[in-house]
């Protein structure tokens, strides 16, 4: 058996580490298996102990059994081999830039490469300084790959390669079996995870931190956008005055100034990056030789002219919401609200599409349906339980600790329960109540007072909060 093979067998059998300190008793224990194949001096050299060092080690150990010597101190890897080891750990443990780790996790990873890398060497490859390594050994934490940075040229190459294949596709996150997106965020992220944090990579894909949060919680499938095209559209915005027609020639001139195609102008300006089918608006430009830009009020004459179409739109959308949520008592209120919205926000759709009433109806229906869903959730759905609103003081009288103890939602099936569940998750992460209210309000575009009223009603109706004789709120018995 070759010496290199013998050494690898010894390392594996005794779980040896690079630069490990051992005493003579352990040295002798390992040597006994190979004493018929080599001398003790040769065995010591196999463990990278010099002749002089071995003689001193053997002699000193007779007087001091605790005498130690370092073995395997010269097992050095090339930079390429070191990076291969790190990338293997990245794949095994799904590591990413900015990830916070403790010493237990660090040693778990180090065990995989301990025969070739010391703790200090591995921490250096992880971008953890010697000071931070000492800190995590004392029950601290450190973040990975903070030193990993790419130059602008490399970042742009990565961005372009992803955009070329995935622009306009929605993303889904983690194990979302119900996903409606077409690209797994981690499939794109994995090759670059040591160079970008989650948020940094999402930004590269034109996805905001808020929309990434939606994707993480399986609430949306934000689309991948070309940030360079978005910047060009922002330049065009400086020259556009909304609420008027622009001729085909004017639009082509504006786009040519910033080297942007009409298709991309439609996608990122007209459709706000939400829809990547530009054909409908291209047909408008070709047919009308102009395009109305900017939402505007519908003329009274058009309201009368298209009365039947608008009534049909209102009816189908309300029926759809009623079937989805099982709520039938708000029909007239919702219709009235939608009619006002359409009258003041869909004039551009009539101006652009009146040459084809079927397309015009579809476009108005799509915009009104989105508004109706948001309106229903924020303004109407909370009325389903039809209970009297309680004193506003309940929100401030319930402490974060009380809120933590009363929130226990097993099945999230209503808007109120979803809000409370998210509230609970924030509490478990250590956020204070005021910060949570602020974050949830911004994320769901719900007024703080409306959100608190929804949660108050739920907590009181389910007996999770009760009002005592002193007028104070306490955790209920349910």
C-alpha positions in Angstrom: 0.0 0.0 0.0 1.4 3.4 -1.0 2.2 5.9 1.8 -0.3 8.5 0.5 -3.1 5.8 0.7 -2.0 4.8 4.2 -2.1 8.4 5.3 -5.6 8.9 4.0 -6.8 5.7 5.7 -5.3 7.0 9.0 -6.9 10.4 8.7 -10.3 8.8 8.0 -10.0 6.2 10.7 -8.9 8.6 13.5 -10.8 11.6 12.2 -7.6 13.7 12.1 -7.5 17.4 11.4 -4.9 19.6 9.8 -2.5 21.1 12.4 -4.0 18.8 15.1 -2.1 18.5 18.4 -1.6 15.0 19.7 0.3 13.3 22.6 2.7 10.4 22.3 0.2 7.9 23.6 -2.1 8.6 20.7 0.8 8.7 18.2 1.8 5.2 19.4 -1.8 3.9 19.3 -2.0 4.8 15.6 1.5 3.5 14.8 0.9 0.0 16.2 -1.3 -0.9 13.1 1.6 0.0 10.8 4.7 -1.0 12.8 5.4 -4.0 10.5 5.4 -1.8 7.5 7.6 1.1 8.6 9.6 2.5 11.5 8.2 4.9 14.0 10.4 7.6 12.5 8.9 6.9 9.0 5.4 7.0 10.5 6.2 10.3 12.1 7.3 11.7 8.8 4.1 10.4 7.2 2.3 12.6 9.7 4.6 15.5 8.7 6.7 15.5 11.8 10.4 16.1 11.1 13.1 13.7 12.4 14.4 16.2 15.0 11.0 17.1 16.2 10.0 13.4 16.5 13.1 12.6 18.6 12.5 15.5 20.9 8.8 14.6 21.1 9.6 11.0 22.0 12.2 12.0 24.6 10.2 14.7 26.3 7.1 12.5 26.5 8.9 10.1 28.8 9.1 13.0 31.4 5.9 14.7 30.4 3.1 12.5 29.1 1.1 15.6 28.3 3.7 16.8 25.8 1.9 17.6 22.5 3.1 17.9 18.9 1.4 19.3 15.8 0.7 16.9 12.9 -0.4 17.4 9.3 0.6 21.0 9.3 1.9 21.1 5.7 -1.2 19.8 3.9 -1.7 22.7 1.7 -4.2 23.2 -1.1 -4.0 25.4 -4.2 -6.4 28.3 -4.3 -8.5 26.5 -6.9 -8.8 23.4 -4.6 -9.7 25.6 -1.6 -12.5 27.3 -3.6 -13.8 23.8 -4.6 -14.0 22.9 -1.0 -15.9 26.0 -0.1 -18.3 25.6 -3.0 -19.1 22.1 -1.9 -20.0 23.4 1.5 -22.1 26.1 -0.1 -24.1 23.5 -2.0 -24.4 21.1 1.0 -25.5 23.7 3.5 -27.2 26.2 1.1 -24.9 29.0 2.3 -25.3 32.6 1.0 -23.7 36.0 1.4 -24.7 37.7 4.7 -25.9 34.5 6.3 -25.4 34.6 10.1 -23.8 31.5 11.7 -22.7 30.4 15.1 -19.7 28.3 16.2 -21.8 25.0 16.4 -22.7 25.4 12.7 -19.2 26.5 11.8 -17.6 23.4 13.4 -20.2 21.2 11.7 -19.1 22.5 8.3 -15.4 22.4 9.3 -15.6 18.7 9.9 -16.2 18.1 6.2 -12.8 19.7 5.3 -10.8 19.5 8.5 -8.1 17.2 7.0 -7.2 19.9 4.5 -8.2 23.2 6.1 -7.7 24.6 9.6 -10.5 26.5 11.3 -8.6 29.7 10.6 -8.2 28.9 6.9 -11.8 28.0 6.5 -13.0 31.1 8.3 -10.8 33.2 6.0 -12.4 31.6 3.0 -15.8 32.4 4.5 -14.8 36.0 4.8 -14.7 35.8 8.6 -11.8 37.6 10.3 -9.6 36.2 13.0 -11.3 38.5 15.5 -14.8 37.3 14.4 -13.6 33.7 14.6 -12.6 34.3 18.2 -15.9 36.0 18.8 -18.0 33.1 17.6 -16.0 30.7 19.7 -17.3 32.7 22.6 -20.9 32.1 21.7 -21.0 34.9 19.2 -22.1 35.0 15.6 -20.6 36.1 12.3 -21.8 36.7 8.7 -20.6 34.7 5.7 -18.9 36.0 2.5 -19.0 39.7 3.5 -15.7 40.1 1.6 -17.0 38.5 -1.6 -17.4 41.3 -4.2 -17.6 41.2 -8.0 -16.6 44.1 -10.2 -19.3 46.0 -12.1 -18.4 44.2 -15.4 -18.9 40.8 -13.9 -22.2 41.8 -12.2 -23.5 43.2 -15.5 -22.6 39.9 -17.3 -24.6 37.9 -14.7 -27.6 40.3 -14.9 -27.7 40.2 -18.7 -27.4 36.4 -18.9 -30.3 36.0 -16.5 -32.5 38.7 -18.1 -32.0 37.2 -21.6 -33.6 34.0 -20.6 -36.0 35.0 -17.9 -37.3 38.6 -18.4 -41.0 38.8 -17.6 -41.2 35.5 -15.8 -42.6 35.4 -12.3 -40.5 33.9 -9.5 -41.5 31.6 -6.7 -39.6 30.9 -3.5 -38.6 27.9 -1.5 -41.1 24.9 -1.5 -44.1 26.7 -2.9 -46.1 23.8 -4.4 -48.9 26.2 -5.3 -46.7 28.6 -7.1 -47.9 30.5 -10.1 -44.5 31.7 -11.1 -42.4 30.0 -13.7 -38.9 30.4 -12.3 -37.5 29.0 -9.0 -35.7 31.9 -7.3 -33.1 29.6 -5.9 -32.3 28.0 -9.3 -31.2 31.4 -10.4 -29.6 32.4 -7.1 -27.6 29.3 -6.3 -24.6 29.8 -8.7 -24.1 33.3 -7.2 -25.1 32.9 -3.6 -21.7 33.7 -2.1 -21.6 37.0 -4.0 -25.1 38.3 -3.3 -27.4 38.3 -0.4 -31.1 37.4 -1.2 -32.1 41.1 -1.4 -29.0 42.1 -3.5 -29.8 39.3 -6.0 -33.5 40.2 -6.2 -32.5 43.8 -6.9 -30.4 42.6 -9.7 -33.5 40.9 -11.1 -35.5 44.1 -10.8 -37.5 42.8 -7.8 -37.9 45.1 -4.8 -37.3 44.0 -1.2 -41.0 44.3 -0.6 -41.9 42.1 -3.5 -39.3 39.5 -2.5 -41.0 39.4 0.9 -44.3 38.7 -0.9 -42.7 35.9 -2.8 -41.1 34.5 0.4 -44.5 34.3 2.0 -46.2 32.7 -1.1 -48.3 35.8 -1.6 -47.1 36.9 -5.0 -44.9 35.9 -7.9 -43.1 39.2 -8.9 -41.8 39.4 -12.4 -38.1 39.6 -13.4 -37.4 43.0 -14.9 -34.6 44.5 -16.9 -33.4 47.3 -14.6 -31.5 49.0 -17.5 -34.8 49.3 -19.4 -36.5 50.7 -16.3 -33.8 53.4 -16.1 -34.4 54.3 -19.7 -38.1 54.6 -19.1 -37.4 56.9 -16.2 -35.6 59.2 -18.6 -38.5 59.2 -21.0 -40.9 60.1 -18.1 -39.1 63.4 -17.7 -40.3 64.4 -21.2 -43.9 63.0 -21.1 -46.9 65.0 -19.9 -49.7 62.5 -19.1 -53.3 63.1 -20.1 -52.8 63.6 -23.8 -52.3 61.8 -27.1 -48.8 61.1 -28.4 -48.3 60.3 -32.1 -46.5 57.2 -33.3 -43.7 59.4 -34.6 -43.4 61.2 -31.2 -43.2 57.9 -29.3 -40.6 56.5 -31.7 -38.5 59.7 -31.3 -38.7 59.5 -27.4 -37.7 55.8 -27.5 -34.9 56.3 -30.0 -33.3 59.0 -27.7 -32.6 56.4 -25.0 -32.2 53.4 -27.3 -35.4 51.7 -26.2 -37.8 49.7 -28.3 -41.6 50.5 -28.5 -42.3 47.0 -27.1 -40.1 47.8 -24.0 -41.7 51.2 -23.7 -45.2 49.6 -23.6 -44.0 46.9 -21.1 -42.2 49.2 -18.7 -44.1 52.5 -19.0 -47.7 51.6 -20.0 -47.9 48.2 -18.3 -45.5 49.2 -15.4 -43.6 45.9 -15.8 -46.7 43.9 -14.8 -47.6 42.6 -18.2 -45.0 41.6 -20.8 -47.4 41.3 -23.8 -47.0 44.5 -25.7 -49.1 43.4 -28.7 -52.4 45.0 -27.5 -51.0 48.5 -27.3 -48.8 48.0 -30.4 -52.1 47.4 -32.3 -53.5 50.6 -30.8 -50.5 52.6 -32.1 -50.7 51.0 -35.5 -54.4 51.4 -35.8 -54.8 54.9 -34.4 -51.3 56.2 -35.3 -51.3 57.6 -31.7 -51.6 56.6 -28.1 -53.3 58.3 -25.2 -50.9 58.2 -22.2 -52.1 58.7 -18.6 -55.3 57.7 -16.8 -58.1 60.1 -17.2 -61.8 60.6 -16.5 -64.4 59.1 -18.9 -66.4 61.7 -20.8 -70.1 61.8 -19.9 -71.0 61.1 -23.5 -68.9 57.9 -23.4 -70.4 56.8 -20.0 -73.8 56.9 -21.7 -72.5 55.4 -24.9 -70.9 52.4 -23.3 -73.4 52.1 -20.4 -74.3 48.5 -21.3 -70.7 47.4 -21.5 -69.9 49.0 -18.1 -72.9 47.4 -16.4 -71.8 44.0 -17.8 -68.3 44.6 -16.4 -69.6 45.6 -13.0 -71.9 42.5 -12.8 -69.3 39.9 -13.8 -66.7 41.3 -11.4 -69.1 41.5 -8.4 -70.4 37.9 -9.2 -66.8 36.6 -9.3 -65.9 38.2 -5.9 -69.2 36.9 -4.4 -68.4 33.4 -5.5 -64.8 33.6 -4.3 -65.5 34.9 -0.9 -69.1 33.8 -0.3 -70.2 37.3 0.5 -73.5 38.5 -1.2 -74.7 41.5 0.9 -72.3 44.1 -0.4 -73.2 44.0 -4.1 -74.6 47.5 -4.5 -71.9 49.2 -2.4 -69.2 47.4 -4.4 -70.8 48.2 -7.7 -71.1 51.9 -6.8 -67.5 52.1 -5.7 -66.3 50.3 -8.9 -68.4 52.6 -11.1 -66.9 55.7 -9.6 -63.4 54.2 -10.0 -64.0 53.3 -13.7 -65.5 56.7 -14.4 -62.5 58.5 -13.1 -59.7 56.1 -14.1 -60.5 54.4 -17.3 -60.9 57.2 -19.9 -57.6 56.3 -21.4 -58.8 52.8 -22.2 -61.8 54.1 -24.0 -59.7 56.7 -25.9 -57.3 54.0 -27.0 -59.5 51.0 -27.6 -62.9 52.2 -28.7 -62.2 51.0 -32.2 -62.5 47.5 -30.9 -65.2 47.3 -28.1 -64.4 43.7 -27.2 -60.7 44.6 -26.5 -61.8 47.8 -24.7 -64.2 45.8 -22.4 -61.5 43.3 -21.6 -59.0 46.0 -20.7 -61.5 47.9 -18.5 -62.5 44.6 -16.9 -58.9 43.7 -16.0 -58.2 47.1 -14.4 -61.5 47.3 -12.5 -61.2 43.7 -11.2 -57.8 44.5 -9.7 -59.3 47.5 -8.0 -62.3 45.6 -6.8 -60.3 42.9 -5.1 -58.1 45.4 -3.3 -61.2 47.4 -2.3 -63.1 44.4 -1.1 -60.2 43.1 1.1 -59.4 46.4 2.6 -62.7 48.1 3.0 -65.5 45.5 2.9 -64.4 42.1 3.9 -64.0 43.2 7.5 -67.7 43.9 7.7 -68.7 40.3 7.2 -68.9 39.6 10.9 -71.0 42.8 11.4 -70.0 43.4 15.0 -69.9 46.8 16.7 -66.4 48.4 16.6 -64.8 48.7 20.0 -62.9 51.4 21.8 -59.7 52.2 19.9 -57.8 51.8 23.2 -57.7 48.0 22.8 -54.7 48.2 20.4 -52.6 50.1 22.9 -53.9 48.4 26.0 -52.8 44.9 24.8 -49.1 44.4 25.3 -46.8 42.5 22.9 -46.5 39.7 25.4 -50.2 39.4 25.6 -50.5 39.4 21.9 -47.9 36.7 21.6 -49.8 34.4 24.0 -53.3 34.9 22.5 -52.3 34.4 18.8 -52.5 30.8 17.9 -53.8 30.3 14.4 -53.7 26.8 13.0 -55.4 27.4 9.7 -55.1 30.8 8.0 -58.4 31.2 6.1 -59.4 34.9 6.6 -57.7 38.2 6.1 -57.8 38.9 9.8 -56.2 35.5 10.6 -53.5 36.1 8.1 -52.6 39.5 9.5 -52.5 38.1 13.0 -50.3 35.2 12.0 -47.8 37.5 10.4 -48.0 39.7 13.5 -47.1 36.6 15.5 -44.2 35.7 13.3 -42.7 39.2 13.7 -43.1 39.0 17.5 -41.2 35.7 17.5 -38.4 37.4 15.7 -38.1 40.0 18.4 -39.8 43.0 16.8 -41.7 45.5 19.0 -45.4 46.1 18.5 -45.1 49.5 16.9 -42.5 48.4 14.3 -44.7 45.4 13.4 -47.8 47.6 12.9 -45.7 49.9 10.7 -44.2 47.1 8.6 -47.5 45.2 8.1 -49.4 48.4 7.2 -46.9 49.3 4.5 -46.6 45.8 3.1 -50.3 45.2 2.7 -51.2 48.8 1.9 -53.7 48.9 4.7 -54.3 51.9 6.9 -53.0 51.2 10.5 -56.4 52.0 12.0 -58.2 49.7 9.6 -55.7 46.9 10.2 -56.0 47.2 14.0 -59.8 47.3 13.8 -59.8 44.0 11.8 -57.5 42.4 14.4 -59.4 43.8 17.3 -62.7 42.3 16.1 -61.1 38.9 15.6 -59.5 38.8 19.0 -62.6 39.8 20.8 -65.0 37.7 18.9 -62.9 34.6 19.5 -62.5 35.3 23.2 -58.8 35.7 22.9 -59.1 39.2 24.6 -61.7 40.2 27.2 -62.5 43.5 28.9 -62.4 43.3 32.7 -64.4 45.4 35.2 -61.8 48.1 35.3 -62.2 48.6 31.5 -58.8 47.0 30.8 -58.1 44.3 28.2 -56.8 40.9 29.3 -56.0 37.6 27.6 -59.2 35.6 27.4 -59.7 31.9 28.3 -60.3 30.5 24.9 
